[in-house]
Each structure stands twice: as C-alpha cells, then as structure tokens.
Amino acid sequence: MAKVIINSTRKRGKINKNIYGQFAEHLGRCIYGGVYVEDESIPNIRCIRTDVVEALKQLKVPVLRWPGGCFADDYHWRDGIGEKSKRPYMVNTNWGGVVENNHFGTHEFFDLCDQIGAEPYICGNVGSGTVQEMRDWIEYMTFDGASPLADERRANGREKPWKLKYFGVGNENWGCGGGMRPEYYADLFRRYSTFVRSYGDESIYKIACGANVDDNEWTNVLMREASRHMSGISLHYYTLPTGDFQNKGDSLMFDEQDWYKTLKEAVRMDAIISGHCAIMDRYDPERKVGLIVDEWGTWYNVMPGTNPGFLYQQNTMRDAIAAILTLHIFHNHSDRVVMANIAQLINVLQSMILTEGEKMLLTPTYHIMRMMNTHQDAELIDIDYNSGKTGTGDVIVPKISVSASVKDSAMTISMCNTSLTEAEEMDIEIRDSLYSLASAELLTAGDMHDCNTFDEPEKIIPKKLGVQLNGGKLSVKLPPMSAAVITLR
Ligand code: AHR
C-alpha cells in the first residue's frame, strides 16, 4: 500500500504549459504524410490533414517546434516560400537522403500552428546559414511596416505579420549543427541573436543551443559567456534502453529487463536537469533564463523494413510510462524548466500519432499526454510519498510516481505504476481541501508488448478507473504497468 499526502494549500509554482510542447521535423514521414498531404483523397485543409488536426486539438498542444532538429541547420527558409511548383528542391542529407520539395514552408507551418492552436517555435540555421538569412527571416515573418521582405510576405498571401514568440538560434551546434566548441558557439550565439530583432510588441524569446545529455561544461561556458543575451537555453536527452546509440533495442520486441532499463534511463532526466540547473543557478540565481528540454523521448532501432533514416518506431505502455515519469520530473523542476518538446509529433521516434496513407492511430503516448493536459499552467502542489522500488536484478526503478496540481478550482492527480507484475493500492489523503470526484481515467495494457496498430487502433486506450473518495481520502488500485489521471472539483 502506498500512502500519498497531498498538501493542497502548499503551492510550489506554476507548471508552464509549454512543458507539454511538441516537435515536428522534416524527418521521415513527420511532415510529409504525417501532417501534410497533397492527396485529395485524404481530408485536409490547405493540405494539412484534418484527422491529425482534430487529434492534436484534443492534446491542447501549447507550442510546436519546427523545422528541426538537425534539419534546421541545413534549412534555407527562402526555399520554402512562394509558388509551390517553383520552390527549389533539396536533398535531406540528415534523414535518409530523400528529396525535400519544400512544399511545407513558413506559411504552411504557421497555418498548422493556427489550425491546432499552438504557439510557433522556430529553430534557425546557424550551422550553414548566414546572419543575414536569419535576420531576414525574422523580418519576413514579423514586420508590420513597409519593407521589401514584409511586402514579399504580403505578395505570398499573408498580409499581417505572424506572432512569433519563440526562436531557437541553431540546433545541436556541438554536433549535426556544426560540430562547434562551446566557446565558438557562445560567440556565434551572441552575434546571431543580436539580429533576431523584435518587430512586434512582444520581444522574441531567444533560445540558445544547449547541452547534449550531461555535458555540463557546455552549459557552463554558454551561461558564462552568453547568459545575458539569451532568454532560454536548450537541453537534449533521449531515453535509450541500452544507453547505446549503436544498438538501441527494439520498440516492440523487448524483455522485462529492457522495460525496467528504459524506465531507469527515463528517470535519469532528473539528475541531468539538476546538474544543468546547479550551473545555471551560479550565473543566474534569479532564474531568468529558462531551461528548454526541446528534444526528449524514447529512441529505439527503426521498425524492421522501414527506411533507417526515417526513425519510425512503435509505441507501447513502456513509452507512456516513460512519458509520465519524465513529465513529473519536469513538474518538479518547473522553477527552471519552462518548456519541453517531445520528439516527435508524428511517425518519428516517440510519436503521438502514426499514419499510413489515409489511416491514422493514436499511440499510448498520445493518450497519456491528453490525459495529463489539465496540468498545463496549473499550480504544482506539494505532495509526500515514498515511491518504493521495483525492477529486476540490479535494474531498479521507482515503483510509483505521483504529481498533483490545481487550476480553476480543479485538482489533477496523475500517477503511474511501473511494475510489470504487481498492482499498487494507493491511499491518497488530500489535506485542507474539500473536493468531489470529477473523473478518473486509466491507461494500461494486458501485455507489455501491446500496441495500437492500423488493424487494431484501440488496443490501448484510456478506460474509466474505479476510485473511492471518502472524507478527503482517495483509494485507488493501480494495476501493473499503468498510468492514471484523477480530476477532483
Ligand atoms: O529528433 C531526431 C534528431 O535527434 C534531431 O534532428 C536532432 O536534433 C537529434 O539528434
């Protein structure tokens, strides 16, 4: 039995809704086939898939990062504007060497954000782009006055400037974005970001390329040399069951040990964030600079028979639990972590949605992100509990994880049980508040390998969870490998 105490009156700060952000790259079938189709037999609005838009609206995606990823530092925005048939094509050298026809560009991206109600977050090109190219893109998108670039935007069909809140100055510039040393990138960041001018009323939130995993030295140099010039700094950490990029393991064919190893790697996020936060606190004790985990999620070997450059993988309860564990970690660091973008939206890595022609399915990760979306912009509440332990051999992970928040007089409590074999009785005491039960949803699977397929798209879907609420005490039984979200009002 797990005893959980929720101290309703002790607020720990706001959970920034952007922690529930998404990432869409020109990679494999994320954009083409996933978001964007030029096939009239698939219902769409201006080529953006209607089924996908409807599903994403339910998620309440707060912010969407685009166009990469590694693709961003190879992308030249001018190729993606104007008459589609005249747009130059290029080879997507990072991802499978396929032809990119640039039919999805700036206008189409803002249209997608508009259709799903997400704030755009654009990542600019530092690795192979010029300062002028970056400054011109900003002017093209956001300048309201008369200028050749603003007029060109108007000629391309967009009269009013777009509102662009978030802009990334390069991606993984220590790797695919230019193989730079932190000192060199820090100088480039200062230079490029100077020309990311704010033409509108709101200033653009400038995000510096941050560290890979636990490269604390990168964060140290960037914070020392450039923190005065940035609004946020990024962090990339992917969960690999083996911890090894050469052989990452399979998204469906895995054993018990792989299950626990994956979850163990997922909770490493906590220590990684703490390491970077400690350095950031030295240079920025007032916590003005946000930590933006703009790539995270599980990463396995590609599905057999698919293009190795397309990073297509399936999704099981293991992924949903890795997601809830990670989101709870972000909640607990919400004094510094102000945005996170799971990789990626559709058909790539830990996706929310998979498509095949006109068919679409929602993954277990989609369901958990949807179930948890009432945490967005809510006040995190202090809770006491012992997470316990489970696992196999020397692979030990927390057995349960719980998080609670309050917004608009509703309390959201999310929780998971990582054990493959043992249920957990949860005894949750809600102190100093009188709530009634509003809803309770459970996500679980009969077998750890279960997944949603195009033949059986609803194998894993949320179900109603039986819960007792008596005098401020909640009793819940969490089955093995499950996650639940309870709402009280
Ligand atoms: O998400 C896939 C890739 O992972 C991104 O393009 C890159 O930034 C990271 O290495």
Boltz pocket constraint, residues with backbone or C-beta under 6 A from the ligand:
constraints:
  - pocket:
      binder: B
      contacts: [[A, 25], [A, 68], [A, 69], [A, 70], [A, 71], [A, 171], [A, 172], [A, 295], [A, 343], [A, 344], [A, 349]]
      max_distance: 6.0
